[in-house]
Amino acid sequence: MIRNYLLIALRNARRNKVYLIINVLGLGLGLACMLTAYTFFAFNQEFDSYFSDTDNIYRVQRTLAGERASQGIGERIPLPLAVTASEEISGVQEATRVFAASELLRTDDEVFSEYIGFTDTNFFTFFPFQIKFGETGSYTGTDKVILNEELASKFFEDKNPVGQTLTLRFGDGQEVSLTVGAVVTYPENTSFYYDAFVPLSHYLAIGNHNQDDWAAGIRSNTFLKLSSSQAVNEVNTQLEKFVATANATDITYKYRDFWVIPFRDSRVNENEIRGDATYTNRRINPVATIIFGTLAFLILLLACFNLTNTSIALASRRLKEIGIRKVMGGMRHQLVVQHLLEIILIGVLAIGVGWLIAQYLSVAFFNLWDTPFSLDDVNLWNMSLALVLLLVLVAMIAGLYPAIYSTRFHPATILKGNLKLKGSNWFTRSLLSLQFALSIALLIGGFVAISNTEYLQNLDLGYDIHEVISLGGLEPPEAQMLLIEAQQHPKVKIVSALRGSDIWGNGSKEVQVDTATFASRIFQVDANYLETVGMDISVGRGFNADRASDYTEAVLVNVAFVEKMNWDDPINQRILYQDTARYVIGVVQNIVNNLYDNEQRPSLFRQIQPERYSKVMIKAAPDDLAEIDEYLQSRWKEIVPFEPYESSYLTQAAMYYPIREMRNLKKVYFFLAVLGGLLAVAGIFSLAQINIARRNKEIGVRKVLGASVAKIINTLNREFVWILAVSAVLGGGIGYLYNWAFLENFYAFHIEIGLFPLIVSGVIIVGIALLTTSLTIRRTANTNPAQVLRDE
């Protein structure tokens, strides 16, 4: 029986090669999108599955209190908690910590800035890594460094580097000599994505950090090994007592609570934990995977709808076969199985095509987010199960209705020749309308992404982002020398120096005004900073480099600071910062430094001496920045010979992530819109074929009676015009509502969508569809009517 099913399926495939190729390619593209979406899902689902035996390992998490309460969940914990918890809480067997920072690693010949994981020496007993060279047991000493495979290749190519010496150079110029103990390999979807692992004791010693001091400025991710899962509640209860201990010694960083969650808990993702609240990798934002998964499923639906319409179109050619098989005793369920088997065979071929396409598509999509992950990195057994489920899903969606529809007729009706399939019924019309509506909605998303990207790039943030380049990671003497060198270039307008981030300052610190104490963002800058970045002073004056009191007594505040204090006249108001009284000399206008929200936070600016500089900023015309950057790189090699050149445009610092997101969305939307449009065109081609086959005699008669080809095209296109009109309205509505909701929920600043993208998208998709139907009808209308009427 199965052999007969297969023989009939192969014969039908040979007889309908064109439809077979169209469906296999279309369905293959849809499955490629689903496989790429599955790769995103697998990245999260298989996250940290690389590590074995982690059932009793837990992460310590925290939330903050007071002004920082809105920062959400974090994993940076006071250093002493790890040791204290393992000593004082009975359910805790052992603890380990991880701190991460970008530092320099060098040999005698090469130097690279790398992301270093500073860990306790028992770290590799908690988390066993796969080893390529050496062994991690030697990490119990303090003179070892463990490299990942990529960094080992960078320094030593493919040679075994165990026993080789590297020098770790810290930001203050101090160096530590380390011996390579091992090279480890791991996928991207693990918590620990560092380039190298170095004992935490080195970082503590260099910075004079006391790991027993609850007020130490350094915090780490902390992992606890519990005796059993039953100990969790007791551990969480006992951790609460450390909140008061931490808050009693650190008044600037108030904690609300500590607790533990399983190491592989799905809540460790970009939505729950922000990037600056942990030193470990996280899962992709589940919202992003849901959005992309939904879009990919819609593309698969479009491909399935095409297969459905094509199957209905081909059913008219197989009516006599169906009638004869019923007369010969064939049961209806056997005919349904025959049809589903043919759909499954198409699906198997499409999976092969989709797999090949997804190999490249998944890499391209992950590269948009700078994540080296692909289909080859997912679990093979999980992938196989997913493919089987997809195949069943395709068979049910694309094959069930045509199978039931084409086998429901009585054999006598079929063999008498009285039966003609109605062609485009309500079901096929609905499928086609939905196909084009989704294509229009996706194209609208592409146009919205383009417009919003341009809008964000030209948004007035309250400072100049297009005219400033900065050099960071400097020691004060290096910063001072580069400041002088930059001033020598004739195209430089002005230079400035600061300590900390360009536009985010040095983090938040507690300040006191009268009896009120609250957190304020602190900026440590020189007198030229405001002019360099283009910030405006609304009241008072800026810093004066020649006035000694401006270094010790004066501060600037922003408008949000003034509004928080309800000051009518902010000048000369007294602020207590770091136990020193300072007085407001000017008010800086608020700036936008976060495009995802418009929350204006109080900020305080103070002028620092040159011996505290760590970053240099240079302002020039946008067209001159590349030349100046090249000039500074040549001077850097002489002033900072042991460090790689690091420069960044203020545009990158201020808007890198939101602009990258919108550009990526633009690429995703346009790719899916083109793909959806192609599938929809294939669908309308199938439906046009049904109508033409049904109305062949009518076309022949019209030609005999003198109708022109253009008249015939217009007549037969009327049905499609109504279908496409409904699609344009439906697609415009879906596209508008979806993109409006997306912009409203993700960006504080965005465009108003307007009618332009809706109209242009509708015209493009509808125009392509009408061109397809017209060409299809024209080919038949040009046929000699004598041939058509003779057959009839």
C-alpha positions in Angstrom: 0.0 0.0 0.0 2.7 2.5 1.0 4.6 1.5 -2.3 1.5 2.4 -4.3 1.1 5.7 -2.5 4.7 6.6 -3.2 4.5 5.6 -6.9 1.4 7.8 -7.4 3.0 10.7 -5.6 6.2 10.5 -7.8 4.1 10.3 -11.0 2.1 13.4 -10.0 5.4 15.2 -9.1 6.8 14.5 -12.5 3.6 15.6 -14.2 3.6 18.9 -12.3 7.3 19.8 -12.1 6.8 23.6 -12.2 4.3 23.6 -9.3 6.6 21.2 -7.4 9.6 23.5 -7.8 7.5 26.6 -6.8 6.1 24.9 -3.7 9.4 23.3 -2.6 11.3 26.6 -2.9 8.5 28.6 -1.3 8.0 26.2 1.5 11.8 25.8 1.9 12.1 29.6 2.4 9.3 29.5 5.0 10.9 26.6 6.8 14.3 28.4 6.7 12.7 31.4 8.5 11.3 29.0 11.1 14.6 27.2 11.6 16.3 30.6 12.1 13.6 31.5 14.6 14.2 28.1 16.3 17.9 28.9 16.5 17.0 32.0 18.5 14.7 29.9 20.7 17.4 27.2 21.1 19.9 29.8 22.1 17.7 30.5 25.2 16.4 27.0 25.7 19.8 25.4 25.7 21.5 28.3 27.5 24.2 27.0 29.9 23.3 23.3 29.0 27.0 23.2 28.1 27.7 22.7 31.9 26.8 19.4 33.5 25.8 18.8 37.1 24.6 22.3 38.0 21.3 21.3 39.7 22.6 22.5 43.1 24.3 25.6 41.9 22.4 28.9 42.5 22.9 32.5 41.5 22.6 35.3 44.1 20.4 38.2 42.9 19.5 41.5 44.4 17.3 44.5 44.1 18.2 48.0 45.2 16.3 50.4 47.4 15.7 54.2 47.4 16.5 56.1 44.3 17.9 53.0 42.6 14.9 50.9 43.1 13.8 51.4 39.5 17.1 49.7 38.2 15.4 46.3 38.5 17.1 42.9 39.2 20.9 42.7 39.3 23.6 40.2 40.1 26.4 42.4 41.3 26.8 41.5 45.0 29.1 42.7 47.8 32.3 40.7 47.8 32.1 39.4 51.4 28.7 37.8 50.9 30.1 34.7 49.2 32.5 33.7 52.1 30.1 34.8 54.8 27.2 32.9 53.3 29.3 29.7 53.0 30.4 30.0 56.6 27.2 31.1 58.3 24.3 29.5 56.3 24.1 25.7 56.9 22.6 24.9 53.5 25.5 26.5 51.6 28.4 24.2 50.9 30.6 26.4 48.9 30.7 29.8 47.0 32.5 31.2 44.0 32.7 34.7 42.5 33.2 36.3 39.1 34.1 39.9 38.3 34.8 41.1 34.8 36.7 44.0 33.2 38.4 44.9 30.0 42.2 44.8 30.5 45.3 44.4 28.4 47.0 41.1 27.7 50.3 41.1 25.9 53.3 39.1 24.8 56.6 40.7 23.9 55.2 41.3 20.3 51.5 41.8 20.6 48.9 43.4 22.8 45.1 43.1 22.9 42.4 44.6 25.0 40.4 41.6 26.2 37.3 41.0 28.4 38.8 39.2 31.4 36.8 37.1 33.9 38.4 37.5 37.4 37.3 34.4 39.4 37.9 32.6 42.6 40.3 29.7 42.2 37.5 27.1 42.8 35.6 28.5 39.8 36.4 25.5 37.5 35.3 23.0 40.1 31.8 24.7 39.9 31.8 24.9 36.2 33.8 22.3 34.3 34.8 23.5 30.8 35.8 21.4 27.8 39.6 21.6 27.5 41.5 21.8 24.3 45.0 22.1 25.8 46.4 21.7 29.3 44.2 21.2 32.4 42.3 23.6 34.7 43.5 21.9 37.9 46.5 24.2 37.9 44.2 27.2 38.3 44.3 26.7 42.1 47.6 28.6 41.9 47.6 32.4 41.4 50.0 32.6 38.6 47.9 30.9 35.9 45.7 32.3 33.1 43.1 30.2 31.2 42.4 31.3 27.6 39.5 30.6 25.4 40.2 29.0 22.0 39.8 32.3 20.0 42.2 34.3 22.1 44.7 31.4 22.1 44.6 31.5 18.3 45.1 35.2 18.3 48.3 35.0 20.4 49.7 31.6 19.4 47.9 30.6 16.2 47.2 26.8 16.4 50.1 25.9 18.7 49.7 24.5 22.2 50.2 27.6 24.4 50.4 25.9 27.7 53.4 27.1 29.6 53.7 30.3 27.6 53.9 33.6 29.5 51.4 36.5 29.1 51.5 39.9 30.8 48.3 41.3 32.3 48.5 45.1 32.3 45.9 47.0 34.4 44.6 50.5 33.7 46.9 52.1 36.2 50.0 50.7 34.5 50.7 47.8 36.9 51.5 44.5 35.4 51.3 40.8 36.4 53.1 38.0 34.7 50.9 34.9 34.1 51.5 31.4 32.7 49.0 29.8 30.4 47.5 26.8 32.2 44.9 25.7 29.7 42.8 26.5 26.7 39.0 25.9 27.0 36.2 25.9 24.4 32.6 26.8 24.9 29.6 28.0 22.8 28.3 31.5 22.8 25.1 30.7 24.8 26.9 30.3 28.1 27.0 32.6 31.1 30.8 32.9 31.0 31.9 34.4 27.7 35.2 35.9 28.7 38.3 35.9 26.6 40.5 34.8 29.5 40.1 33.7 33.2 42.5 35.2 35.8 42.4 34.7 39.6 40.4 37.4 41.3 43.1 37.9 43.9 45.2 39.8 41.2 42.5 42.4 40.7 41.8 42.8 44.4 45.6 43.3 45.1 46.1 45.9 42.3 43.1 47.9 43.4 43.8 47.5 47.1 40.3 46.0 47.6 39.6 44.2 50.8 37.3 41.2 50.1 36.0 41.3 53.6 34.9 45.0 53.3 31.2 45.4 52.7 31.8 48.9 51.5 34.4 48.0 48.9 33.7 49.6 45.5 34.0 46.3 43.7 31.1 43.9 43.5 30.9 40.5 41.8 28.5 37.8 40.6 28.2 35.2 43.3 27.3 31.5 42.9 26.4 29.2 45.8 26.5 25.4 45.9 23.7 24.2 48.1 23.3 20.9 49.8 20.0 20.3 48.1 17.1 22.1 46.4 15.2 21.9 49.7 17.6 24.3 51.2 16.6 27.2 49.0 13.9 28.7 51.2 16.1 28.6 54.2 19.0 30.1 52.3 16.8 33.0 51.1 15.6 33.6 54.6 19.2 33.7 55.9 20.4 36.0 53.1 18.0 38.7 54.3 20.1 39.4 57.4 23.0 40.5 55.1 20.9 43.4 53.7 21.3 45.3 56.9 25.0 44.5 57.1 25.6 45.8 53.5 23.5 48.9 54.0 25.2 49.8 57.3 28.6 50.1 55.6 27.7 51.4 52.2 25.4 54.4 52.2 25.6 55.1 48.5 24.4 51.6 47.3 21.3 50.6 49.3 20.0 47.0 48.9 16.4 46.0 49.3 16.9 42.2 49.3 19.1 39.2 48.3 17.9 35.8 47.1 19.0 32.8 45.0 17.6 31.3 41.8 18.8 28.1 40.0 21.9 28.6 37.8 20.0 27.8 34.6 16.8 29.7 35.5 15.1 31.2 32.4 14.8 34.6 34.1 18.4 35.2 33.4 17.7 37.1 30.2 18.1 40.6 28.7 14.6 41.6 29.7 14.9 40.8 33.4 18.6 41.7 34.0 20.1 44.8 32.4 23.6 44.7 30.9 25.2 46.9 33.6 23.7 44.8 36.4 25.7 41.5 35.8 29.1 40.3 34.7 27.7 37.3 32.9 26.1 36.6 29.6 22.3 36.4 29.4 19.6 34.9 27.3 18.3 36.9 24.4 15.3 39.1 25.3 12.3 36.6 25.2 10.2 39.4 23.6 12.6 39.6 20.7 12.4 35.8 20.1 8.6 35.9 20.3 8.4 38.8 17.8 10.8 37.1 15.3 9.2 33.7 15.9 5.8 35.1 15.1 7.0 36.8 11.9 8.7 33.6 10.8 5.6 31.6 11.5 3.6 34.0 9.4 6.0 33.5 6.5 5.6 29.8 6.9 1.8 30.2 6.9 2.1 32.2 3.6 4.1 29.3 2.1 1.5 26.8 3.4 -1.3 28.9 2.0 0.4 28.8 -1.4 0.7 25.0 -1.2 -3.0 24.8 -0.3 -4.1 27.0 -3.2 -1.8 25.0 -5.6 -3.3 21.7 -4.3 -6.8 23.0 -5.0 -5.7 24.2 -8.4 -4.2 20.8 -9.3 -7.3 18.9 -7.9 -9.3 19.9 -11.0 -6.8 17.9 -13.1 -7.2 14.8 -10.9 -11.0 14.6 -10.7 -11.2 11.6 -13.1 -8.5 9.8 -11.1 -10.3 10.4 -7.9 -13.6 9.2 -9.5 -12.1 6.0 -10.9 -10.3 5.1 -7.7 -13.6 5.5 -5.8 -15.4 3.3 -8.3 -12.6 0.7 -8.0 -13.3 0.6 -4.2 -10.9 3.2 -3.0 -12.0 4.6 0.4 -12.1 8.4 1.0 -9.6 8.1 3.9 -7.2 6.4 1.5 -7.4 9.3 -0.9 -6.9 11.7 2.0 -3.8 9.8 3.1 -2.5 9.8 -0.5 -2.9 13.6 -0.7 -1.2 14.1 2.7 1.7 11.8 1.8 2.3 13.9 -1.3 2.3 17.1 0.9 4.7 15.4 3.3 7.1 14.5 0.4 7.1 18.1 -0.7 7.7 19.0 3.0 10.7 16.7 3.2 12.2 18.2 0.0 11.5 21.7 1.4 13.2 20.8 4.7 16.4 20.1 2.8 16.1 23.4 0.9 15.2 25.2 4.2 18.1 23.6 6.0 20.6 24.8 3.4 19.2 28.4 3.4 19.0 28.5 7.2 22.7 27.7 7.5 23.4 31.1 6.0 20.3 32.9 7.3 20.8 32.1 10.9 24.4 33.3 10.8 23.4 36.5 9.1 20.6 37.2 11.7 22.8 36.5 14.7 25.6 38.7 13.2 23.2 41.6 13.2 23.4 41.4 17.0 27.1 40.7 17.1 26.5 37.1 18.4 28.5 34.3 16.7 25.8 31.6 16.9 24.3 29.5 14.2 22.2 26.4 13.4 25.2 24.2 13.8 25.5 25.2 17.5 22.1 23.8 18.5 21.4 20.4 19.9 20.9 17.9 17.1 18.3 15.8 18.8 16.2 18.8 19.7 16.5 20.1 16.1 15.4 16.7 14.7 12.3 16.7 16.9 11.5 20.3 15.9 11.8 19.3 12.2 9.4 16.4 12.6 6.9 18.7 14.3 7.3 21.3 11.6 6.6 18.6 9.0 3.5 17.5 10.7 2.4 21.1 11.1 2.9 21.8 7.4 1.0 18.7 6.4 -2.0 19.7 8.6 -2.1 23.3 7.5 -1.3 22.9 3.8 -2.7 19.5 3.0 -5.7 18.7 5.2 -8.3 21.1 3.6 -7.4 20.3 -0.1 -7.4 16.6 0.7 -10.9 16.7 2.2 -12.2 19.2 -0.4 -11.0 17.3 -3.5 -12.3 13.9 -2.2 -15.7 14.8 -1.1 -17.5 14.5 -4.5 -19.5 11.5 -5.6 -17.8 9.4 -8.4 -20.9 9.5 -10.6 -20.9 13.3 -10.6 -17.2 13.3 -11.5 -17.3 10.7 -14.3 -20.4 12.2 -16.0 -18.2 15.3 -16.5 -20.7 17.6 -14.8 -18.4 18.6 -12.0 -16.3 21.7 -12.3 -14.4 23.1 -9.3 -15.6 26.5 -8.4 -12.1 27.9 -8.5 -11.6 30.7 -6.1 -14.0 30.1 -3.3 -14.3 32.0 -0.1 -11.5 29.9 1.5 -8.9 30.5 -1.2 -9.9 34.2 -1.4 -9.4 34.5 2.3 -6.0 32.9 2.2 -4.9 35.1 -0.6 -6.2 38.2 1.1 -4.3 37.3 4.3 -1.1 36.6 2.3 -1.1 40.0 0.7 -2.2 41.8 3.9 0.8 40.3 5.8 3.2 41.2 3.0 1.9 44.8 3.1 2.2 44.9 6.9 5.8 43.7 6.7 6.8 46.2 4.1 5.2 49.0 6.2 7.5 47.9 9.0 10.5 48.3 6.7 9.5 51.8 5.8 8.8 52.7 9.4 12.2 51.4 10.5 13.9 53.6 7.8 12.0 56.7 8.8 12.6 56.1 12.5 16.3 55.5 12.0 16.6 58.8 10.2 14.5 60.5 12.9 16.7 59.2 15.7 19.9 60.2 13.9 18.7 63.8 13.5 17.0 64.0 17.0 18.1 67.0 19.1 19.5 65.3 22.2 20.7 68.5 23.8 24.3 68.0 22.8 26.4 67.6 19.6 26.8 63.9 18.7 28.1 64.3 15.2 31.2 66.5 15.9 33.0 64.8 18.8 35.5 61.9 19.0 36.9 60.6 22.3 40.0 58.7 23.4 39.5 56.6 26.5 41.3 54.2 28.9 44.1 56.6 29.6 46.3 57.4 32.6 46.3 61.1 33.6 49.8 61.8 32.1 48.8 60.2 28.9 45.5 62.1 28.7 47.4 65.4 29.3 49.9 64.7 26.5 47.2 63.7 24.1 45.2 66.8 25.0 48.2 68.9 24.0 48.7 66.9 20.8 45.1 67.2 19.7 45.3 71.0 20.2 48.1 71.1 17.6 45.9 69.9 14.7 44.6 72.9 12.7 41.1 71.4 12.1 40.4 70.8 15.8 37.9 73.3 17.2 38.2 72.6 20.9 39.4 69.8 23.2 38.3 68.7 26.6 39.1 66.1 29.3 37.1 64.2 31.8 37.0 61.2 34.0 34.3 58.6 33.3 31.8 58.2 30.5 31.2 60.8 27.8 27.6 61.5 28.5 26.7 59.1 31.4 29.2 60.4 33.9 30.7 58.4 36.8 27.5 56.7 38.0 25.2 57.8 40.8 26.3 59.0 44.2 24.5 60.2 47.2 24.2 64.0 47.6 22.6 66.0 50.4 20.6 69.2 50.2 19.4 70.5 53.5 18.0 67.3 55.1 17.2 65.5 51.9 19.6 62.8 50.6 19.2 61.3 47.1 21.2 59.8 44.3 22.5 62.1 41.6 24.5 61.3 38.5 28.0 62.7 38.8 30.1 64.2 36.0 33.8 64.9 36.6 34.9 67.2 33.8 37.2 70.1 32.9 36.2 73.7 32.0 35.8 73.0 28.3 33.5 70.0 28.6 30.2 71.7 28.1 31.4 73.6 25.1 33.0 70.5 23.6 29.9 68.4 23.7 27.5 71.3 23.0 25.5 71.4 26.3 23.9 74.7 27.1 23.8 76.6 30.4 20.4 78.1 31.1 21.2 80.0 34.3 24.5 81.2 35.8 27.9 80.4 34.3 30.2 77.4 33.6 33.5 76.4 35.1 36.6 78.6 34.9 39.9 76.7 34.7 41.8 79.7 36.2 39.6 80.1 39.2 40.9 77.8 42.1 37.5 77.8 44.0 35.8 76.2 41.0 37.7 73.1 41.7 36.9 72.8 45.3 33.6 74.6 45.9 31.7 75.0 42.7 29.3 72.6 41.0 26.9 72.7 38.1 23.5 70.9 38.2 21.0 70.1 35.5 17.4 71.3 35.2 16.1 68.0 36.6 18.2 68.6 39.7 16.6 72.0 40.2 13.1 70.7 39.6 13.6 67.9 42.1 14.6 70.5 44.8 11.9 73.0 43.7 14.4 75.8 43.7 13.2 79.2 42.4 16.8 80.5 42.4 19.4 77.7 42.2 22.5 79.9 42.1 24.5 79.6 45.3 22.4 76.8 46.7 24.4 74.6 49.0 25.0 70.9 48.2 26.9 68.4 50.4 28.8 65.9 48.3 31.5 63.6 49.7 31.4 65.4 53.0 32.3 68.7 51.3 30.0 71.7 50.9 29.7 73.0 47.3 27.7 75.8 45.8 25.7 75.9 42.5 27.2 78.3 40.0 25.1 77.3 37.0 22.3 75.2 35.6 22.9 72.9 32.6 20.0 72.1 30.2 18.7 68.5 30.4 20.0 66.1 27.7 18.6 62.9 26.3 21.0 60.1 27.1 18.6 57.2 26.8 16.3 56.9 23.8 14.3 54.1 25.5 12.9 56.3 28.2 12.7 60.0 28.8 13.3 60.0 32.5 15.4 63.0 33.4 17.7 62.2 36.3 19.3 64.8 38.6 23.0 65.4 37.5 25.8 67.2 39.2 29.0 68.4 37.4 32.2 69.2 39.2 35.6 70.3 37.8 38.6 68.1 38.3 42.3 68.7 38.2 44.4 67.4 35.2 45.9 64.7 37.4 42.5 62.9 37.4 41.9 62.9 33.6 41.2 59.6 31.9 39.5 60.5 28.7 40.1 63.2 26.0 37.3 64.6 23.8 38.0 66.4 20.5 35.4 68.6 18.6 35.7 69.3 14.9 33.6 69.4 11.7 32.1 66.0 11.0 34.0 65.7 7.7 37.3 66.3 9.4 36.9 63.7 12.2 38.3 60.8 10.2 41.5 62.8 9.4 41.9 63.8 13.0 41.3 60.3 14.2 44.1 59.1 11.9 46.4 61.8 13.2 45.6 60.9 16.9 46.3 57.3 16.2 49.9 58.1 15.0 50.5 60.2 18.1 49.0 57.5 20.3 51.7 55.0 19.4 54.3 57.3 20.8 52.5 58.3 24.0 50.7 55.0 24.8 52.9 52.4 23.2 51.7 49.4 25.3 48.0 49.8 24.6 45.9 49.4 21.5 44.4 52.6 20.1 40.9 53.2 21.4 38.7 55.9 19.9 34.9 56.3 19.5 32.6 58.8 18.0 30.1 60.3 20.3 27.4 59.2 17.9 28.3 55.6 18.7 28.4 56.2 22.5 25.0 57.9 22.5 23.0 56.0 19.9 24.8 52.8 19.0 22.2 50.3 20.4 18.9 52.0 19.3 20.3 52.9 15.9 21.7 49.3 15.4 18.3 48.0 16.5 16.4 50.0 14.0 18.8 49.2 11.2 18.6 45.6 12.0 14.8 45.7 12.1 14.8 47.5 8.7 16.8 44.6 7.2 14.6 42.0 8.9 11.4 43.6 7.7 12.5 44.2 4.2 13.8 40.6 3.9 10.6 39.2 5.2 8.5 41.6 3.1 10.3 40.6 -0.1 10.0 36.9 0.9 6.3 37.4 1.8 5.7 39.2 -1.4 7.2 36.5 -3.5 5.1 33.9 -1.7 2.0 35.9 -2.2 2.7 36.4 -5.9 3.1 32.6 -6.2 -0.2 32.3 -4.4 -2.1 34.7 -6.7 -0.5 32.9 -9.7 -2.0 29.7 -8.5 -5.4 31.3 -8.0 -5.2 32.9 -11.4 -4.5 29.5 -13.0 -7.6 28.1 -11.3 -9.8 30.8 -12.7 -8.3 30.6 -16.2 -8.8 26.8 -16.2 -12.4 27.3 -15.2 -13.1 30.0 -17.7 -11.2 28.7 -20.8 -14.4 28.4 -22.8 -15.5 31.8 -21.8 -12.2 33.4 -22.9 -12.4 31.6 -26.3 -16.0 32.7 -26.9 -15.1 36.3 -25.9 -12.2 36.3 -28.4 -14.5 34.9 -31.2 -17.0 37.7 -30.5 -14.2 40.3 -30.9 -13.0 41.0 -27.3 -9.5 42.4 -27.1 -6.8 40.9 -24.9 -6.8 44.0 -22.8 -10.6 43.7 -22.3 -10.3 40.1 -21.3 -7.5 40.9 -18.8 -9.6 43.7 -17.2 -12.7 41.4 -17.0 -10.8 38.5 -15.3 -8.9 40.8 -13.1 -12.0 42.3 -11.4 -12.1 39.5 -8.8 -8.5 40.0 -7.9 -8.9 43.8 -7.7 -11.5 43.3 -4.9 -9.3 40.7 -3.1 -6.3 43.1 -3.3 -8.3 46.1 -2.2 -9.4 44.1 0.9 -5.7 43.1 1.4 -4.5 46.7 1.2 -7.0 47.9 3.8 -6.3 44.9 6.1 -2.6 45.0 5.7 -2.5 48.8 6.2 -4.4 48.4 9.5 -2.3 45.5 10.8 1.0 47.3 9.8 0.0 50.5 11.4 -1.2 49.0 14.7 1.7 46.6 15.1 4.4 49.3 14.3 2.6 51.9 16.4 2.5 49.5 19.4 6.2 48.6 18.9 7.4 52.2 18.8 5.2 53.2 21.7 6.5 50.4 23.9 10.2 50.5 23.1 11.1 54.1 22.3 10.5 57.3 24.2 11.2 59.2 21.0 9.9 58.0 17.6 8.2 59.2 14.5 4.5 59.4 13.9 3.8 56.7 11.3 1.4 58.7 9.0 -0.2 57.5 5.8 2.9 57.5 3.5 4.3 54.0 4.4 0.8 52.5 4.3 0.0 53.9 0.8 3.4 53.2 -0.7 3.5 49.6 0.7 -0.1 48.9 -0.6 0.7 50.3 -4.0 3.9 48.3 -4.4 2.4 44.9 -3.3 -0.9 45.4 -5.1 0.9 46.6 -8.3 3.1 43.5 -8.3 0.1 41.3 -7.8 -1.9 42.8 -10.6 1.1 42.6 -12.9 1.4 38.9 -12.1 -2.3 38.1 -12.8 -2.3 40.2 -15.9 0.7 38.4 -17.4 -0.9 35.0 -16.5 -4.2 35.9 -18.1 -2.5 37.5 -21.1 -0.7 34.2 -21.9 -4.0 32.3 -22.1 -5.9 35.2 -23.8 -3.4 35.1 -26.6 -4.1 31.4 -27.3 -6.0 30.6 -30.5 -9.7 30.3 -29.5 -10.1 27.4 -32.0 -7.9 25.2 -29.9 -9.8 26.0 -26.7 -13.3 25.6 -28.2 -12.3 22.3 -30.0 -11.2 20.8 -26.6 -14.5 21.9 -25.1 
